Amino acid sequence: MKTKVAVGIIGAGRIGKLHAEHLAFRIPQAKLVAVSDIYVQAAEQCAADFGIPHVYADHRAIMADPDIDAVVICSSTDTHAQLIEEAAQAGKDIFCEKPIDFDLERIDRALQAVDEAGVKLMVGFNRRFDPNFKRVREAVVAGQIGEPQLLHIISRDPAPPPLEYIKVSGGIFLDMTIHDFDMARYLIGSEVEEIYVAGGVLVDPAIGEVGDIDTAVITLRFENGVIGTIENSRQAVYGYDQRVEVFGSGGAVRTLNEYPNTALLYNSQNVQRDLPLNFFMERYIESYIIEMQTFIACVAEDRESPVSGRDGRIPVLMGYAARKSYEQGRPVKLTEIAAL
């Protein structure tokens, strides 16, 4: 067992800085020793903020350092698969933000490299580590609601992302619903075999003009018979809307939104409370910390990753099935896209 895990971060943007802060200040088992970014000024600022001794413009310096045990990949999506392959060849354990790639063949090559090298890979689906959703999963596993029958996920963003992002994000099913696809598999503990989508452009016509949609209801049929629904919207004017319910033969378990406080205001006209948390980095901050603690513990204690490369691949496959369903107006089996 390692007492300290030496870590290098690749990518010093928003999510890279978030992970750097947690590794530097909140995870004693980690030793953050290097950061790289093609925009070296971003890496330098990250290093200054979090006391990181080594700064590089070229990530290959991190791969070549024999004292670094693990890499945390937070660069742009189009670099993830190649960086996973390089890290595997360098013998580093790997944490990679989702998605691994938008191309299934590139994902498969990256996963093959991981398998051949015998290193660990954990994919960054942080919502699995949210205490609320984890409690729902525990209730399902423990049989506290009997046999699960229905799953309902509500996932609505407070505002659409910039159009420039949507143009390169892979679309709503790969940049937004991908989290809900992973959550559906995680909560039910079964694979989805068929997807049907009804969707449209109800928030902003410009989103449709760049080839995407902003509103969708997705029906999932699981191999174990459970039927699931996911509601997505790019804009909920009242804040970040994140709710889940699993209904079963013996009851139900659900989680509601997180709020900045628990205060309720009573007067003669109504009862009020403040709006829900408005940004994913506020709503899921605890989950990001637990997620990275878990990765470091897996490396230090030589444990299996709880979010495998396969877990990273299947939601991408589901995203393609969802897009095909929307475009063709019919249910699509995942086997029409590729093998699970």
C-alpha positions in Angstrom: 0.0 0.0 0.0 1.3 3.4 -0.9 1.3 6.1 1.8 1.3 8.8 -0.9 0.2 8.7 -4.5 2.1 11.1 -6.8 -0.3 12.7 -9.3 0.1 14.8 -12.4 -2.8 16.7 -13.9 -3.2 17.2 -17.6 -5.5 20.2 -18.3 -5.8 23.3 -16.1 -9.2 24.5 -17.2 -12.3 24.7 -14.9 -12.5 21.0 -14.0 -8.7 20.6 -13.9 -8.5 23.4 -11.3 -11.3 21.9 -9.3 -9.5 18.5 -9.1 -6.2 20.2 -8.4 -7.7 22.0 -5.4 -9.1 18.9 -3.9 -5.9 16.9 -4.5 -3.8 19.6 -3.0 -5.9 20.5 0.0 -8.5 17.8 0.7 -6.9 14.5 0.0 -3.9 13.8 2.3 -3.1 10.5 0.5 -2.4 12.4 -2.7 0.8 14.3 -3.6 0.1 16.7 -6.5 3.5 17.1 -8.2 2.9 18.4 -11.8 0.4 20.1 -14.0 0.4 20.6 -17.8 -1.6 22.6 -20.2 -1.1 23.7 -23.8 -1.8 27.1 -22.5 1.1 27.2 -20.1 -0.2 30.3 -18.4 -3.2 28.4 -17.2 -0.9 25.7 -15.8 1.3 28.3 -14.1 -1.7 29.9 -12.4 -3.0 26.5 -11.3 0.5 25.7 -9.9 0.6 29.0 -8.1 -2.8 28.6 -6.6 -2.3 25.0 -5.3 1.4 24.8 -4.7 2.3 22.4 -7.5 6.1 22.2 -8.0 6.3 21.3 -11.7 4.6 23.0 -14.7 4.7 21.9 -18.3 3.3 23.0 -21.6 3.8 19.4 -22.9 2.0 16.6 -21.1 4.7 14.1 -22.2 6.9 15.4 -19.4 4.3 14.0 -16.9 4.2 10.7 -18.8 7.9 10.4 -18.7 8.4 11.1 -15.0 8.9 7.7 -13.3 8.0 9.2 -9.9 4.4 10.0 -11.0 2.0 7.2 -10.1 -1.2 8.4 -11.7 -2.5 11.0 -14.1 -5.7 13.0 -14.0 -6.9 13.8 -17.5 -8.9 17.0 -17.7 -8.0 18.2 -21.1 -10.4 18.7 -24.1 -12.5 15.6 -25.0 -10.8 15.1 -28.3 -7.5 14.4 -26.5 -8.8 11.9 -23.9 -8.4 8.6 -25.8 -4.9 9.4 -27.0 -3.8 10.5 -23.5 -5.3 7.3 -22.0 -3.2 5.3 -24.4 0.0 7.2 -23.7 -0.6 7.0 -19.9 -1.2 3.3 -20.1 2.0 2.8 -22.1 3.8 4.8 -19.5 2.5 2.5 -16.7 0.4 5.3 -15.0 -2.9 4.7 -13.4 -5.5 6.9 -15.0 -8.5 9.1 -14.0 -10.2 10.6 -17.1 -13.0 13.0 -17.2 -16.0 11.8 -19.3 -16.4 11.1 -22.1 -13.5 9.0 -23.1 -14.2 10.0 -26.7 -17.2 10.4 -29.1 -15.9 7.7 -31.4 -16.4 4.1 -30.2 -13.4 2.7 -32.1 -11.1 5.2 -30.4 -12.7 4.3 -27.1 -12.1 0.6 -27.7 -8.4 1.2 -28.7 -7.9 3.2 -25.5 -9.5 0.5 -23.3 -7.4 -2.2 -25.0 -4.3 -0.2 -24.2 -5.4 -0.1 -20.5 -6.0 -3.8 -20.5 -2.7 -4.6 -22.1 -0.8 -2.4 -19.7 -2.6 -3.7 -16.6 -3.1 -0.2 -15.2 -6.2 1.2 -13.6 -8.7 3.5 -15.4 -11.5 5.4 -13.6 -13.9 7.5 -15.7 -15.3 10.7 -14.1 -18.9 10.1 -13.6 -19.0 12.1 -10.4 -22.7 11.8 -9.7 -22.3 8.2 -8.6 -20.5 9.6 -5.6 -23.2 12.1 -4.6 -24.5 10.9 -1.2 -28.1 11.4 -2.3 -27.9 9.2 -5.4 -25.7 6.7 -3.5 -28.5 6.3 -0.9 -31.0 5.6 -3.7 -28.7 2.9 -5.1 -28.2 1.4 -1.6 -32.0 1.2 -1.1 -32.4 -0.6 -4.4 -29.6 -3.1 -3.6 -30.9 -3.7 -0.1 -34.4 -4.5 -1.4 -35.9 -1.7 0.6 -38.4 -0.9 -2.2 -38.9 -4.5 -3.3 -38.3 -5.3 -7.0 -37.6 -2.0 -8.9 -40.2 -1.4 -11.7 -39.9 2.3 -12.7 -37.0 4.8 -12.8 -37.6 8.5 -13.3 -34.7 11.0 -13.7 -35.2 14.7 -14.0 -32.1 16.6 -15.2 -32.5 20.2 -16.3 -29.8 22.8 -16.6 -30.4 26.4 -15.4 -29.3 27.8 -18.8 -28.1 26.5 -22.2 -24.3 26.4 -22.7 -22.8 28.7 -25.3 -23.5 27.8 -29.0 -19.8 27.4 -29.7 -19.8 24.6 -27.0 -22.8 22.9 -28.4 -21.2 22.8 -31.9 -18.4 20.6 -30.6 -20.0 18.9 -27.6 -21.5 16.0 -29.5 -25.0 17.3 -28.7 -27.4 17.0 -25.8 -27.2 13.2 -25.5 -23.4 13.2 -25.3 -22.8 16.3 -23.3 -25.8 16.3 -20.9 -27.8 13.1 -21.0 -24.6 11.1 -20.8 -24.6 11.7 -17.0 -28.2 10.5 -16.8 -27.5 7.4 -18.9 -24.7 6.5 -16.4 -26.9 7.2 -13.5 -29.7 5.0 -14.9 -27.3 2.0 -15.2 -25.9 2.7 -11.8 -29.2 3.0 -9.9 -30.9 0.0 -11.5 -27.8 -2.2 -11.8 -28.9 -3.5 -15.2 -28.1 -2.7 -18.8 -30.4 -0.8 -21.0 -31.4 -2.7 -24.1 -33.7 -0.2 -25.9 -34.1 3.6 -26.1 -36.9 5.8 -27.4 -36.7 9.6 -27.6 -39.2 12.4 -28.1 -37.4 15.7 -28.4 -37.4 19.1 -29.9 -36.2 22.7 -29.8 -38.3 24.5 -27.3 -35.8 26.8 -25.5 -33.7 28.5 -28.2 -34.1 28.2 -32.0 -30.3 28.8 -32.4 -29.7 25.5 -30.8 -31.7 23.8 -33.6 -29.8 25.8 -36.2 -26.5 24.2 -35.1 -28.0 20.7 -35.3 -29.0 20.0 -31.7 -32.1 19.9 -29.6 -32.7 21.4 -26.1 -35.6 19.4 -24.7 -36.1 15.6 -24.6 -38.0 12.8 -22.9 -36.1 9.5 -23.1 -37.7 6.1 -22.4 -35.3 3.3 -21.4 -36.1 -0.4 -21.4 -33.7 -2.3 -19.1 -32.7 -6.0 -19.6 -34.2 -6.8 -16.2 -37.6 -5.4 -17.2 -37.4 -2.0 -15.5 -38.8 0.9 -17.5 -37.1 4.3 -17.1 -37.7 7.8 -18.2 -35.2 10.7 -18.3 -36.4 14.3 -18.7 -33.9 16.8 -20.0 -34.1 20.5 -20.6 -31.4 23.0 -21.4 -33.2 25.7 -19.3 -34.9 25.6 -16.0 -35.5 29.2 -15.0 -35.6 28.4 -11.3 -32.2 26.7 -11.2 -30.4 23.4 -11.5 -33.0 20.7 -11.3 -31.7 17.3 -10.3 -34.2 14.7 -9.1 -34.4 10.9 -9.1 -37.0 8.3 -8.1 -37.0 4.6 -8.2 -40.4 2.9 -7.7 -40.7 -0.7 -6.8 -43.0 -3.5 -5.7 -42.5 -2.6 -2.1 -42.2 1.2 -2.1 -40.2 4.0 -3.6 -37.1 6.0 -3.0 -36.4 9.5 -4.3 -34.1 12.5 -3.9 -35.0 16.1 -4.3 -33.0 19.2 -5.2 -30.3 20.7 -3.1 -30.7 24.2 -1.8 -28.3 26.9 -0.4 -30.2 26.7 2.9 -33.1 25.0 4.6 -34.9 28.2 5.6 -38.7 28.5 4.9 -40.3 31.9 4.9 -43.9 32.0 6.1 -46.3 34.9 5.7 -50.0 35.5 5.1 -49.7 35.1 1.3 -47.5 32.0 0.9 -44.7 29.9 2.1 -41.4 30.5 0.3 -37.8 29.1 0.1 -34.8 30.2 -1.9 -34.2 28.7 -5.4 -32.1 25.5 -5.8 -28.4 25.6 -6.3 -27.8 27.1 -9.7 -24.6 25.4 -11.0 -23.3 21.9 -11.2 -20.0 22.7 -9.4 -22.0 23.9 -6.4 -24.6 21.1 -6.5 -22.0 18.3 -6.9 -19.0 19.7 -5.1 -19.0 16.9 -2.4 -19.3 14.2 -5.1 -16.2 15.5 -6.8 -14.2 15.3 -3.6 -15.4 11.8 -2.8 -14.8 10.7 -6.4 -11.2 11.8 -6.3 -10.6 10.4 -2.8 -11.9 7.1 -4.2 -9.5 7.1 -7.2 -6.5 7.9 -5.0 -7.5 5.1 -2.6 -7.8 2.6 -5.5 -4.3 3.5 -6.6 -2.8 3.4 -3.1 -4.5 0.2 -2.0 -4.4 -1.5 -5.5 -8.2 -1.8 -5.6 -10.4 -2.1 -8.7 -11.8 1.1 -10.2 -15.5 1.5 -9.3 -16.2 3.3 -12.6 -14.5 1.3 -15.3 -13.6 1.9 -18.9 -16.7 -0.1 -19.9 -18.8 2.2 -17.7 -17.3 5.1 -19.7 -18.1 3.4 -23.1 -21.7 2.3 -22.6 -23.2 5.8 -22.0 -21.6 7.0 -25.3 -23.2 4.0 -27.0 -26.5 5.0 -25.4 -26.1 8.5 -26.7 -25.8 7.3 -30.3 -28.8 5.1 -29.8 -30.8 8.1 -28.5 -29.8 10.3 -31.4 -30.8 7.6 -33.9 -34.1 7.2 -32.1 -34.8 10.9 -32.2 -33.8 11.2 -35.9 -35.8 8.1 -37.0 -38.8 8.4 -34.6 -38.6 4.9 -33.3 -37.2 2.8 -30.5 -33.6 1.8 -31.1 -31.9 -1.2 -29.5 -28.3 -0.6 -28.4 -27.2 -3.7 -30.4 -28.1 -1.7 -33.5 -25.2 0.6 -32.7 -22.5 -1.7 -31.3 -22.0 -4.6 -28.9 -22.2 -3.8 -25.2 
